[in-house]
Amino acid sequence: DNVITWLKLTQDTLDSAKQSNLKLNKIELTLLQSYVLSAIGSNDAQPALKSHIRAFSDYLASYKPRGSVGLRGLPNGTQWYQSKLNYFSGEVHSPLEWVTLLNEKIKVSEHVVFDSKLSTSHQTSFVVKYLSDEKLIEGLDWQSAYLDLPAMASNMNMSDKDNTLMLAMMESDIGIHYHAWTLPQAKVNLMKRLEISQEEAQYLVEDILLYPGQSFSFIQQLM
């Protein structure tokens, strides 16, 4: 019953959001579809429940995502993104001002090959996982797993690899959410900066889309 209620509520929410031009981007849609398809394939679900899940899957198959994947594609998305940057960085700079500051740092950053193992799940963000060895500091934001990411990042002993990674993440974050980069553009940028595979770049781009601005938690360490 709870699942059926959730399916109906989610579909109603998506329908009402469409009226305000608040549509999912194609990555959010694809991830939602994959969760639904895995539920259909599960042996745990009862036949009656599976029919409801299939109906929702059909609804998603006909859903048209928004054109621009970043926050800029949403009404008031630019202002929303600015508030994310302000929160995670602890400073107030426009995205264009951040681009200038980041470019200065990228020019003099060490060239380091990224070699960390990446998760395949987006249940928690890349930044939350990256800080998992640090002392936990409670926060208020559910997308940050109720952790104060900027405070935790400020305590991290950052290596050249950490610096290079986070500069590339921040650069791509602004590219996606402010400059309306396409997914291929964002992937190519990360592959070039970090010498990572297409699959690794895809994962990081998806994470930046789902958790805007979180990489800016590290900005105080880099400036």
NULUM-669932 format. One record per residue (C-alpha): z, x, y. Coordinates in Angstrom, 1 decimal, always signed. Layout:
BEGIN
<vexdo><pz>Z</pz><px>X</px><py>Y</py></vexdo>
...
***
This chain:
BEGIN
<vexdo><pz>+0.0</pz><px>+0.0</px><py>+0.0</py></vexdo>
<vexdo><pz>+0.9</pz><px>+2.8</px><py>+2.4</py></vexdo>
<vexdo><pz>-2.5</pz><px>+4.5</px><py>+1.8</py></vexdo>
<vexdo><pz>-4.4</pz><px>+1.2</px><py>+2.3</py></vexdo>
<vexdo><pz>-2.5</pz><px>+0.6</px><py>+5.6</py></vexdo>
<vexdo><pz>-3.3</pz><px>+4.2</px><py>+6.7</py></vexdo>
<vexdo><pz>-7.0</pz><px>+3.7</px><py>+5.9</py></vexdo>
<vexdo><pz>-7.2</pz><px>+0.5</px><py>+7.9</py></vexdo>
<vexdo><pz>-5.2</pz><px>+2.0</px><py>+10.8</py></vexdo>
<vexdo><pz>-7.4</pz><px>+5.1</px><py>+10.8</py></vexdo>
<vexdo><pz>-10.6</pz><px>+3.1</px><py>+10.8</py></vexdo>
<vexdo><pz>-9.3</pz><px>+0.8</px><py>+13.6</py></vexdo>
<vexdo><pz>-8.3</pz><px>+3.8</px><py>+15.6</py></vexdo>
<vexdo><pz>-11.7</pz><px>+5.4</px><py>+15.3</py></vexdo>
<vexdo><pz>-13.4</pz><px>+2.1</px><py>+16.2</py></vexdo>
<vexdo><pz>-11.3</pz><px>+1.6</px><py>+19.3</py></vexdo>
<vexdo><pz>-11.6</pz><px>+5.3</px><py>+20.3</py></vexdo>
<vexdo><pz>-15.4</pz><px>+4.9</px><py>+20.2</py></vexdo>
<vexdo><pz>-15.2</pz><px>+2.2</px><py>+22.8</py></vexdo>
<vexdo><pz>-13.7</pz><px>+4.9</px><py>+25.2</py></vexdo>
<vexdo><pz>-16.2</pz><px>+7.5</px><py>+24.1</py></vexdo>
<vexdo><pz>-13.5</pz><px>+9.4</px><py>+22.2</py></vexdo>
<vexdo><pz>-15.4</pz><px>+10.4</px><py>+19.1</py></vexdo>
<vexdo><pz>-14.6</pz><px>+12.9</px><py>+16.4</py></vexdo>
<vexdo><pz>-16.6</pz><px>+16.2</px><py>+16.5</py></vexdo>
<vexdo><pz>-18.7</pz><px>+17.0</px><py>+13.4</py></vexdo>
<vexdo><pz>-16.1</pz><px>+19.5</px><py>+12.0</py></vexdo>
<vexdo><pz>-13.3</pz><px>+16.9</px><py>+12.2</py></vexdo>
<vexdo><pz>-15.6</pz><px>+14.3</px><py>+10.6</py></vexdo>
<vexdo><pz>-16.6</pz><px>+16.7</px><py>+7.8</py></vexdo>
<vexdo><pz>-13.0</pz><px>+17.7</px><py>+7.0</py></vexdo>
<vexdo><pz>-11.9</pz><px>+14.0</px><py>+7.0</py></vexdo>
<vexdo><pz>-14.8</pz><px>+13.2</px><py>+4.6</py></vexdo>
<vexdo><pz>-13.8</pz><px>+16.0</px><py>+2.3</py></vexdo>
<vexdo><pz>-10.2</pz><px>+14.8</px><py>+2.1</py></vexdo>
<vexdo><pz>-11.5</pz><px>+11.3</px><py>+1.3</py></vexdo>
<vexdo><pz>-13.9</pz><px>+12.5</px><py>-1.3</py></vexdo>
<vexdo><pz>-11.2</pz><px>+14.5</px><py>-3.0</py></vexdo>
<vexdo><pz>-9.0</pz><px>+11.4</px><py>-3.1</py></vexdo>
<vexdo><pz>-11.8</pz><px>+9.4</px><py>-4.7</py></vexdo>
<vexdo><pz>-12.1</pz><px>+12.2</px><py>-7.4</py></vexdo>
<vexdo><pz>-8.4</pz><px>+12.2</px><py>-8.0</py></vexdo>
<vexdo><pz>-7.2</pz><px>+10.7</px><py>-11.3</py></vexdo>
<vexdo><pz>-4.0</pz><px>+9.6</px><py>-9.7</py></vexdo>
<vexdo><pz>-5.5</pz><px>+6.8</px><py>-7.6</py></vexdo>
<vexdo><pz>-5.6</pz><px>+3.3</px><py>-9.0</py></vexdo>
<vexdo><pz>-9.0</pz><px>+1.5</px><py>-9.2</py></vexdo>
<vexdo><pz>-8.0</pz><px>-1.0</px><py>-6.5</py></vexdo>
<vexdo><pz>-7.0</pz><px>+1.8</px><py>-4.2</py></vexdo>
<vexdo><pz>-10.2</pz><px>+3.8</px><py>-5.0</py></vexdo>
<vexdo><pz>-12.3</pz><px>+0.8</px><py>-3.9</py></vexdo>
<vexdo><pz>-10.6</pz><px>+0.9</px><py>-0.5</py></vexdo>
<vexdo><pz>-11.1</pz><px>+4.7</px><py>-0.2</py></vexdo>
<vexdo><pz>-14.8</pz><px>+4.3</px><py>-1.1</py></vexdo>
<vexdo><pz>-15.2</pz><px>+1.7</px><py>+1.6</py></vexdo>
<vexdo><pz>-13.6</pz><px>+4.1</px><py>+4.1</py></vexdo>
<vexdo><pz>-15.9</pz><px>+6.8</px><py>+2.8</py></vexdo>
<vexdo><pz>-18.9</pz><px>+4.6</px><py>+3.4</py></vexdo>
<vexdo><pz>-17.7</pz><px>+3.9</px><py>+7.0</py></vexdo>
<vexdo><pz>-17.4</pz><px>+7.7</px><py>+7.6</py></vexdo>
<vexdo><pz>-20.9</pz><px>+8.3</px><py>+6.2</py></vexdo>
<vexdo><pz>-22.3</pz><px>+6.0</px><py>+9.0</py></vexdo>
<vexdo><pz>-20.0</pz><px>+7.5</px><py>+11.7</py></vexdo>
<vexdo><pz>-21.9</pz><px>+9.3</px><py>+14.5</py></vexdo>
<vexdo><pz>-19.9</pz><px>+12.3</px><py>+15.8</py></vexdo>
<vexdo><pz>-20.0</pz><px>+13.4</px><py>+19.4</py></vexdo>
<vexdo><pz>-22.7</pz><px>+16.0</px><py>+20.4</py></vexdo>
<vexdo><pz>-20.4</pz><px>+18.7</px><py>+21.9</py></vexdo>
<vexdo><pz>-17.9</pz><px>+20.0</px><py>+19.4</py></vexdo>
<vexdo><pz>-15.4</pz><px>+21.3</px><py>+22.0</py></vexdo>
<vexdo><pz>-12.9</pz><px>+19.5</px><py>+24.2</py></vexdo>
<vexdo><pz>-15.5</pz><px>+19.5</px><py>+27.0</py></vexdo>
<vexdo><pz>-17.3</pz><px>+16.8</px><py>+25.0</py></vexdo>
<vexdo><pz>-14.5</pz><px>+14.3</px><py>+25.6</py></vexdo>
<vexdo><pz>-13.7</pz><px>+12.3</px><py>+28.7</py></vexdo>
<vexdo><pz>-11.2</pz><px>+14.3</px><py>+30.7</py></vexdo>
<vexdo><pz>-11.6</pz><px>+17.0</px><py>+28.1</py></vexdo>
<vexdo><pz>-11.8</pz><px>+19.8</px><py>+30.7</py></vexdo>
<vexdo><pz>-8.5</pz><px>+18.8</px><py>+32.2</py></vexdo>
<vexdo><pz>-6.9</pz><px>+18.5</px><py>+28.8</py></vexdo>
<vexdo><pz>-8.2</pz><px>+22.0</px><py>+27.9</py></vexdo>
<vexdo><pz>-6.8</pz><px>+23.4</px><py>+31.1</py></vexdo>
<vexdo><pz>-3.3</pz><px>+22.0</px><py>+30.3</py></vexdo>
<vexdo><pz>-3.5</pz><px>+23.7</px><py>+26.8</py></vexdo>
<vexdo><pz>-4.4</pz><px>+27.0</px><py>+28.4</py></vexdo>
<vexdo><pz>-1.6</pz><px>+26.7</px><py>+30.9</py></vexdo>
<vexdo><pz>+0.9</pz><px>+25.8</px><py>+28.2</py></vexdo>
<vexdo><pz>+0.1</pz><px>+28.5</px><py>+25.6</py></vexdo>
<vexdo><pz>-0.6</pz><px>+31.3</px><py>+28.2</py></vexdo>
<vexdo><pz>+2.4</pz><px>+30.5</px><py>+30.4</py></vexdo>
<vexdo><pz>+0.1</pz><px>+31.0</px><py>+33.4</py></vexdo>
<vexdo><pz>-2.4</pz><px>+29.0</px><py>+35.5</py></vexdo>
<vexdo><pz>-5.9</pz><px>+30.4</px><py>+35.5</py></vexdo>
<vexdo><pz>-9.2</pz><px>+28.5</px><py>+35.3</py></vexdo>
<vexdo><pz>-11.3</pz><px>+29.2</px><py>+32.1</py></vexdo>
<vexdo><pz>-13.7</pz><px>+31.2</px><py>+34.2</py></vexdo>
<vexdo><pz>-10.8</pz><px>+33.4</px><py>+35.6</py></vexdo>
<vexdo><pz>-9.6</pz><px>+33.9</px><py>+32.0</py></vexdo>
<vexdo><pz>-13.2</pz><px>+35.0</px><py>+31.0</py></vexdo>
<vexdo><pz>-13.1</pz><px>+37.7</px><py>+33.6</py></vexdo>
<vexdo><pz>-9.6</pz><px>+38.9</px><py>+32.6</py></vexdo>
<vexdo><pz>-10.6</pz><px>+38.9</px><py>+28.9</py></vexdo>
<vexdo><pz>-13.8</pz><px>+40.7</px><py>+29.4</py></vexdo>
<vexdo><pz>-11.9</pz><px>+43.6</px><py>+31.1</py></vexdo>
<vexdo><pz>-9.7</pz><px>+43.9</px><py>+28.1</py></vexdo>
<vexdo><pz>-12.5</pz><px>+43.6</px><py>+25.5</py></vexdo>
<vexdo><pz>-14.4</pz><px>+46.4</px><py>+27.2</py></vexdo>
<vexdo><pz>-11.6</pz><px>+48.9</px><py>+26.6</py></vexdo>
<vexdo><pz>-10.3</pz><px>+47.4</px><py>+23.3</py></vexdo>
<vexdo><pz>-10.4</pz><px>+49.6</px><py>+20.1</py></vexdo>
<vexdo><pz>-13.2</pz><px>+48.7</px><py>+17.6</py></vexdo>
<vexdo><pz>-11.2</pz><px>+47.6</px><py>+14.6</py></vexdo>
<vexdo><pz>-12.6</pz><px>+45.9</px><py>+11.4</py></vexdo>
<vexdo><pz>-10.7</pz><px>+42.7</px><py>+10.6</py></vexdo>
<vexdo><pz>-9.5</pz><px>+42.7</px><py>+7.0</py></vexdo>
<vexdo><pz>-6.9</pz><px>+40.0</px><py>+6.7</py></vexdo>
<vexdo><pz>-7.1</pz><px>+37.3</px><py>+4.0</py></vexdo>
<vexdo><pz>-7.8</pz><px>+33.9</px><py>+5.5</py></vexdo>
<vexdo><pz>-6.5</pz><px>+30.6</px><py>+4.2</py></vexdo>
<vexdo><pz>-8.9</pz><px>+27.8</px><py>+3.2</py></vexdo>
<vexdo><pz>-6.7</pz><px>+25.0</px><py>+4.5</py></vexdo>
<vexdo><pz>-6.3</pz><px>+23.9</px><py>+8.1</py></vexdo>
<vexdo><pz>-3.1</pz><px>+22.0</px><py>+7.4</py></vexdo>
<vexdo><pz>-1.3</pz><px>+24.5</px><py>+9.7</py></vexdo>
<vexdo><pz>-3.2</pz><px>+26.6</px><py>+12.2</py></vexdo>
<vexdo><pz>-4.3</pz><px>+30.2</px><py>+11.9</py></vexdo>
<vexdo><pz>-1.9</pz><px>+31.2</px><py>+14.7</py></vexdo>
<vexdo><pz>+1.1</pz><px>+29.5</px><py>+13.0</py></vexdo>
<vexdo><pz>+0.3</pz><px>+31.4</px><py>+9.7</py></vexdo>
<vexdo><pz>-0.3</pz><px>+34.6</px><py>+11.6</py></vexdo>
<vexdo><pz>+3.2</pz><px>+34.4</px><py>+13.1</py></vexdo>
<vexdo><pz>+4.9</pz><px>+33.4</px><py>+9.9</py></vexdo>
<vexdo><pz>+6.6</pz><px>+36.7</px><py>+9.5</py></vexdo>
<vexdo><pz>+8.2</pz><px>+36.5</px><py>+12.9</py></vexdo>
<vexdo><pz>+11.6</pz><px>+34.9</px><py>+13.7</py></vexdo>
<vexdo><pz>+11.0</pz><px>+31.2</px><py>+13.9</py></vexdo>
<vexdo><pz>+11.7</pz><px>+29.6</px><py>+17.3</py></vexdo>
<vexdo><pz>+11.7</pz><px>+25.8</px><py>+17.5</py></vexdo>
<vexdo><pz>+9.2</pz><px>+24.0</px><py>+19.7</py></vexdo>
<vexdo><pz>+8.1</pz><px>+20.4</px><py>+20.4</py></vexdo>
<vexdo><pz>+4.4</pz><px>+20.3</px><py>+19.5</py></vexdo>
<vexdo><pz>+3.5</pz><px>+18.9</px><py>+16.1</py></vexdo>
<vexdo><pz>+0.1</pz><px>+20.8</px><py>+16.2</py></vexdo>
<vexdo><pz>+2.2</pz><px>+24.0</px><py>+16.4</py></vexdo>
<vexdo><pz>+4.3</pz><px>+23.0</px><py>+13.4</py></vexdo>
<vexdo><pz>+7.1</pz><px>+22.3</px><py>+15.9</py></vexdo>
<vexdo><pz>+7.3</pz><px>+26.1</px><py>+16.7</py></vexdo>
<vexdo><pz>+7.3</pz><px>+27.8</px><py>+20.1</py></vexdo>
<vexdo><pz>+4.2</pz><px>+29.9</px><py>+19.5</py></vexdo>
<vexdo><pz>+4.2</pz><px>+31.8</px><py>+22.9</py></vexdo>
<vexdo><pz>+7.8</pz><px>+32.8</px><py>+22.4</py></vexdo>
<vexdo><pz>+7.2</pz><px>+33.9</px><py>+18.9</py></vexdo>
<vexdo><pz>+4.1</pz><px>+35.8</px><py>+19.8</py></vexdo>
<vexdo><pz>+5.9</pz><px>+37.6</px><py>+22.6</py></vexdo>
<vexdo><pz>+8.3</pz><px>+39.2</px><py>+20.0</py></vexdo>
<vexdo><pz>+5.5</pz><px>+40.4</px><py>+17.7</py></vexdo>
<vexdo><pz>+4.8</pz><px>+44.1</px><py>+17.5</py></vexdo>
<vexdo><pz>+1.0</pz><px>+44.0</px><py>+17.9</py></vexdo>
<vexdo><pz>-1.4</pz><px>+46.5</px><py>+16.4</py></vexdo>
<vexdo><pz>-4.9</pz><px>+47.4</px><py>+17.7</py></vexdo>
<vexdo><pz>-6.2</pz><px>+45.1</px><py>+15.0</py></vexdo>
<vexdo><pz>-4.0</pz><px>+42.2</px><py>+16.3</py></vexdo>
<vexdo><pz>-5.2</pz><px>+42.8</px><py>+19.8</py></vexdo>
<vexdo><pz>-8.9</pz><px>+42.9</px><py>+18.9</py></vexdo>
<vexdo><pz>-8.6</pz><px>+39.7</px><py>+16.8</py></vexdo>
<vexdo><pz>-6.8</pz><px>+37.7</px><py>+19.4</py></vexdo>
<vexdo><pz>-9.1</pz><px>+38.8</px><py>+22.2</py></vexdo>
<vexdo><pz>-12.1</pz><px>+37.6</px><py>+20.1</py></vexdo>
<vexdo><pz>-10.3</pz><px>+34.3</px><py>+19.3</py></vexdo>
<vexdo><pz>-9.5</pz><px>+33.7</px><py>+23.0</py></vexdo>
<vexdo><pz>-13.1</pz><px>+34.5</px><py>+24.0</py></vexdo>
<vexdo><pz>-14.4</pz><px>+32.1</px><py>+21.4</py></vexdo>
<vexdo><pz>-11.8</pz><px>+29.5</px><py>+22.3</py></vexdo>
<vexdo><pz>-13.1</pz><px>+29.3</px><py>+25.9</py></vexdo>
<vexdo><pz>-16.7</pz><px>+29.5</px><py>+24.7</py></vexdo>
<vexdo><pz>-16.3</pz><px>+26.5</px><py>+22.4</py></vexdo>
<vexdo><pz>-14.0</pz><px>+24.3</px><py>+24.6</py></vexdo>
<vexdo><pz>-15.2</pz><px>+25.1</px><py>+28.1</py></vexdo>
<vexdo><pz>-18.8</pz><px>+26.6</px><py>+27.8</py></vexdo>
<vexdo><pz>-19.7</pz><px>+24.1</px><py>+25.1</py></vexdo>
<vexdo><pz>-20.9</pz><px>+26.8</px><py>+22.7</py></vexdo>
<vexdo><pz>-22.5</pz><px>+25.5</px><py>+19.5</py></vexdo>
<vexdo><pz>-20.9</pz><px>+26.3</px><py>+16.1</py></vexdo>
<vexdo><pz>-23.6</pz><px>+29.0</px><py>+15.3</py></vexdo>
<vexdo><pz>-23.0</pz><px>+30.7</px><py>+18.7</py></vexdo>
<vexdo><pz>-19.2</pz><px>+30.8</px><py>+18.1</py></vexdo>
<vexdo><pz>-19.7</pz><px>+32.1</px><py>+14.6</py></vexdo>
<vexdo><pz>-22.1</pz><px>+34.9</px><py>+15.7</py></vexdo>
<vexdo><pz>-19.6</pz><px>+36.0</px><py>+18.4</py></vexdo>
<vexdo><pz>-16.8</pz><px>+36.3</px><py>+16.0</py></vexdo>
<vexdo><pz>-18.9</pz><px>+38.1</px><py>+13.3</py></vexdo>
<vexdo><pz>-20.0</pz><px>+40.6</px><py>+16.0</py></vexdo>
<vexdo><pz>-16.6</pz><px>+41.2</px><py>+17.4</py></vexdo>
<vexdo><pz>-14.7</pz><px>+41.4</px><py>+14.1</py></vexdo>
<vexdo><pz>-17.3</pz><px>+42.3</px><py>+11.5</py></vexdo>
<vexdo><pz>-16.4</pz><px>+39.4</px><py>+9.3</py></vexdo>
<vexdo><pz>-18.4</pz><px>+37.3</px><py>+6.9</py></vexdo>
<vexdo><pz>-20.0</pz><px>+33.9</px><py>+7.8</py></vexdo>
<vexdo><pz>-17.4</pz><px>+32.2</px><py>+5.7</py></vexdo>
<vexdo><pz>-14.5</pz><px>+33.9</px><py>+7.6</py></vexdo>
<vexdo><pz>-16.1</pz><px>+33.1</px><py>+10.9</py></vexdo>
<vexdo><pz>-16.6</pz><px>+29.5</px><py>+9.9</py></vexdo>
<vexdo><pz>-12.9</pz><px>+29.2</px><py>+9.1</py></vexdo>
<vexdo><pz>-11.8</pz><px>+30.7</px><py>+12.4</py></vexdo>
<vexdo><pz>-14.3</pz><px>+28.5</px><py>+14.4</py></vexdo>
<vexdo><pz>-13.0</pz><px>+25.4</px><py>+12.6</py></vexdo>
<vexdo><pz>-9.4</pz><px>+26.5</px><py>+13.4</py></vexdo>
<vexdo><pz>-10.2</pz><px>+27.0</px><py>+17.1</py></vexdo>
<vexdo><pz>-11.8</pz><px>+23.5</px><py>+17.2</py></vexdo>
<vexdo><pz>-8.8</pz><px>+21.9</px><py>+15.6</py></vexdo>
<vexdo><pz>-6.1</pz><px>+23.8</px><py>+17.5</py></vexdo>
<vexdo><pz>-7.4</pz><px>+24.5</px><py>+21.0</py></vexdo>
<vexdo><pz>-5.8</pz><px>+27.2</px><py>+23.1</py></vexdo>
<vexdo><pz>-3.3</pz><px>+28.4</px><py>+20.5</py></vexdo>
<vexdo><pz>-4.6</pz><px>+32.0</px><py>+20.5</py></vexdo>
<vexdo><pz>-3.5</pz><px>+32.3</px><py>+24.2</py></vexdo>
<vexdo><pz>+0.1</pz><px>+32.5</px><py>+22.9</py></vexdo>
<vexdo><pz>-0.6</pz><px>+36.2</px><py>+22.7</py></vexdo>
<vexdo><pz>-2.0</pz><px>+36.7</px><py>+26.2</py></vexdo>
<vexdo><pz>+1.2</pz><px>+38.1</px><py>+27.7</py></vexdo>
<vexdo><pz>+1.2</pz><px>+40.9</px><py>+25.2</py></vexdo>
<vexdo><pz>-2.4</pz><px>+41.8</px><py>+26.0</py></vexdo>
<vexdo><pz>-2.2</pz><px>+41.7</px><py>+29.8</py></vexdo>
***
